[in-house]
Amino acid sequence: MAPQPANDVEIVQELKQAHKKIVDEVGKVIIGQHTIIDELLISLLSRGHCLLVGVPGLAKTLLISTVARVLDLKFSRIQFTPDLMPSDITGTEVIEEDKTTGRKAFKFVHGPVFANIVLADEINRTPPKTQSALLQAMQEHGVSAAGTTHKLEEPFFVLATQNPIEQEGTYPLPEAQLDRFMFNLWVDYPSAEEEEEIVRSTTSAQDAELSPILTGEQIIEWQALVRRVPVADNVARFAVKLARQTRPNSEEAPPYIRDWINWGAGPRASQYLVLGAKTRAILDGRPTPDIEDVKAVAKPVLRHRLVTNFNAEAEGVTTTDIVNKLIEGESK
């Protein structure tokens, strides 16, 4: 494992200070949810995307828009509805007439996906045909139309929200699209103290003023830094082993995985476990990750990549329970 250059070590310390400033700025609007904020930043610096799951009223949309303001990025919100069409997301070609020559030509008009942070609000309320319009943008950071690929401006980050309790008239995301999300984040209820503070701050005339902390150029620089962070062989090996243990046909799989899981996580999970661990380490000011960093990002990386079978459903076992059991087994 090669040591980091001296300038990278300095940048890591700058990032640690910026991380604290970002959390403080977001905290002017969002009360609590510190873990979710950290995981959003980890995903952003890892060039990943996030799926936020939570009941209505937990400020998922406000959190995302606040993070976009603090990061000084172009923000776009798409409200997913049953009648939304793919072109409503990616854009469409229109006929444009040149008034001087009278000639007509097709021109591509950019859709709302052409932004730095795209909020796909209630993504499961639109049919799969429209959901899949995001696939190319999320994977290749581009949109193809009429034989031409239009590149999206970097950094590019998709945040999707989903309501877990209201499933009537919704379309569950296909596994291929779920796998494109680096993290699946569960937004929970605030504590009693946090809820009191939320009530006081949101029912007054006070309006928080936010200062942008990072520019798009700085984020791109730090995304490149994440890729340069060295990882010890035992840490990478642990991440791969953890992902492989979720596959029922793998030799490493414990007996309960074969009992409860139909399909486990693919290689993309191993990649995101390492990237998430690397980013978590440098946000904390450390030059390289350890096994605890991998364990810390295991739940948001793995729980939406496991497909449980009837046995697990009958016993009331969730994918989060299974990931917790895997981590506990590796801690012994």
PEURDA-V521304 format. One record per pair of residues at least 6 apart in sequence whose ideal C-beta (glycine too) atoms are under 7 Angstrom apart, sorted by sequence separation. I is the first residue (numbers start at 0). J is the second residue. If there is no record, write none. Layout:
# PEURDA-V521304
{{I;J} {I;J}}
This chain:
# PEURDA-V521304
{{42;48} {53;59} {111;117} {135;141} {136;142} {243;249} {246;252} {42;49} {67;74} {96;103} {135;142} {141;148} {142;149} {244;251} {280;287} {51;59} {95;103} {122;130} {135;143} {141;149} {189;197} {243;251} {244;252} {280;288} {94;103} {95;104} {141;150} {142;151} {244;253} {247;256} {279;288} {307;316} {39;49} {64;74} {140;150} {141;151} {247;257} {22;33} {25;36} {77;88} {94;105} {95;106} {140;151} {240;251} {245;256} {277;288} {307;318} {244;256} {276;288} {280;292} {92;105} {93;106} {140;153} {247;260} {279;292} {305;318} {22;36} {92;106} {119;133} {92;107} {93;108} {136;151} {140;155} {245;260} {247;263} {276;292} {279;295} {302;318} {305;321} {90;107} {91;108} {246;263} {276;293} {279;296} {302;319} {90;108} {245;263} {21;40} {90;109} {245;264} {90;110} {137;157} {276;296} {302;322} {89;110} {272;293} {275;296} {298;319} {301;322} {18;40} {88;110} {242;264} {87;110} {88;111} {89;112} {86;110} {88;112} {112;136} {133;157} {272;296} {298;322} {272;297} {275;300} {297;322} {242;268} {35;62} {39;66} {242;269} {272;300} {29;58} {271;300} {297;326} {32;62} {112;142} {239;269} {242;272} {238;269} {241;272} {29;61} {268;300} {294;326} {28;61} {29;62} {268;301} {77;111} {238;272} {238;273} {29;65} {75;111} {268;304} {28;65} {107;144} {115;152} {122;159} {264;301} {113;151} {119;157} {122;160} {123;161} {235;273} {238;276} {75;114} {113;152} {115;154} {121;160} {122;161} {25;65} {74;114} {77;117} {79;119} {105;145} {115;155} {116;156} {117;157} {118;158} {119;159} {120;160} {121;161} {130;170} {264;304} {25;66} {73;114} {77;118} {79;120} {88;129} {115;156} {121;162} {138;179} {264;305} {73;115} {74;116} {75;117} {76;118} {77;119} {78;120} {79;121} {83;125} {107;149} {116;158} {130;172} {134;176} {137;179} {234;276} {263;305} {72;115} {77;120} {79;122} {81;124} {85;128} {89;132} {127;170} {230;273} {25;69} {72;116} {76;120} {80;124} {81;125} {85;129} {88;132} {126;170} {262;306} {24;69} {79;124} {80;125} {81;126} {84;129} {88;133} {124;169} {125;170} {131;176} {134;179} {260;305} {261;306} {79;125} {83;129} {123;169} {127;173} {130;176} {260;306} {261;307} {85;132} {123;170} {230;277} {260;307} {261;308} {21;69} {123;171} {259;307} {260;308} {67;116} {123;172} {225;274} {228;277} {259;308} {122;172} {259;310} {90;142} {92;144} {225;277} {228;280} {241;293} {258;310} {259;311} {63;116} {89;142} {92;145} {225;278} {228;281} {237;290} {90;144} {234;288} {63;118} {89;144} {234;289} {238;293} {225;281} {231;287} {234;290} {237;293} {241;297} {245;301} {224;281} {230;287} {259;316} {60;118} {229;287} {230;288} {228;287} {234;293} {60;120} {245;305} {154;215} {260;321} {259;321} {154;218} {154;219} {153;219} {154;222} {255;324} {253;328} {244;325} {241;325} {178;265} {241;329} {48;137} {178;267} {181;271} {63;158} {60;160} {115;215} {59;160} {51;158} {55;162} {48;156} {54;162} {48;157} {49;158} {50;159} {51;160} {52;161} {54;163} {54;164} {43;154} {50;161} {52;163} {43;156} {184;299} {183;299} {182;299} {182;300} {181;300} {183;302} {183;303} {180;303} {177;303} {178;304} {59;186} {177;304} {57;186} {50;180} {48;179} {49;180} {52;183} {48;180} {49;181} {52;184} {53;185} {174;306} {48;181} {49;182} {50;183} {51;184} {52;185} {53;186} {47;181} {52;186} {47;182} {49;184} {51;186} {45;181} {42;181} {42;182} {69;209} {71;211} {68;209} {70;211} {69;211} {70;212} {71;213} {68;211} {69;212} {70;213} {71;214} {72;215} {38;182} {65;209} {38;184} {70;218} {35;184} {35;186} {32;186} {31;189} {30;189} {31;190} {31;193} {30;193} {30;196} {30;197} {30;200} {43;218} {46;222} {44;221} {44;222} {28;207} {27;207} {45;225} {28;209} {44;225} {27;209} {24;209} {24;210} {24;212} {21;212} {20;212} {17;212} {17;213} {14;221} {10;224} {7;224} {7;227} {47;271} {3;229} {1;229} {0;229} {45;274} {45;275} {0;231} {45;278} {41;275} {44;278} {41;278} {41;279} {41;282} {40;282} {50;303} {41;296} {38;299} {18;282} {14;281} {15;282} {14;282} {15;283} {15;284} {11;281} {12;284} {11;284} {11;286} {8;286} {3;286}}
